[in-house]
């Protein structure tokens, strides 16, 4: 039985699909990768004073923490407060007492596209702990700390304690070679680490004075004070250098690398074609016509 509906031979379907794919698909000459970098703007911090002390009371079995800070800033900030008071329950009748007093207490933290810096300067500082209202834990003329991190340069950290230093009423001479210890019978002892500095490829940190405190004043209802005190600390982290863009020369597999400035018509990868595209398309079309002719000839013979 004859029918107007007939199935196209599989061979013709294959030829048609192949021709369509070859004619429409772009020819890939090479791959290109894209990298996205997240810029880091750098960091800086500075603090005049930070305490982490535990205060034990005579008539209680609990410890009262004294965790305070003065002029602690993160870039871009600055602070110039010169006094810090604290109040602890059960100490000094509930009245506030001065932890640190100074003529100058400056903290600076700045960050730009290429530089991050933290700095601290303290002048004529007097530090007190609970139970010793009249006797200073430490007195110092000038204390400085600075950390500078700049793109393309090694980070720098510096810290100094200049002039006279008195600990628990005793005049002391500090050296950077190791810790200094001051002991006062009936009062307590203090260990001081001078001018601690550290640097890495991108960071720097400087601490002028780190004090490990252990005193038993037996005054103002205070039995014992232990912990650490940091005077003048600065840190920084340098900004990331902007990524450099390296130009990638155009490349044609048939003709070799194209010199910079050559006509853009030789580089057909941008449009998805190449110099071989017309020949591929022509060959596919010839196969398609040949297949169509074969089918027509077969139908005529059957008729």
Buried (B, 14 or more C-beta within 10 A) or exposed (E): EEEEEEEEEEEBEEBBEBBEEBBEEEBEBEEEEEEEEEEEEBBBBBBBBBBBBBBBBEEEEEBBEBEBBBBBBBBEBBBEEBEBEBEBEBBBEEEEBEBBBBEBBBBBBBBBEBBBBBBBBBBBBBBBBBBBBEBBBBBBBBBBBBBBBBBEEEBBBBBBBEEEBBBBBEEBEBEEEEEBEBEBEEBBBBBBBBBBBEBEEBBBBBBBBBBBBEBBBEBBBBBBBBBBBBBBBBBBBBBBEEEEEEEEEBEBEEEEEBEEEBEEEEBBBEEEBBEEBEEBBEBBEEBBEEBEEBBEEEEEEEE
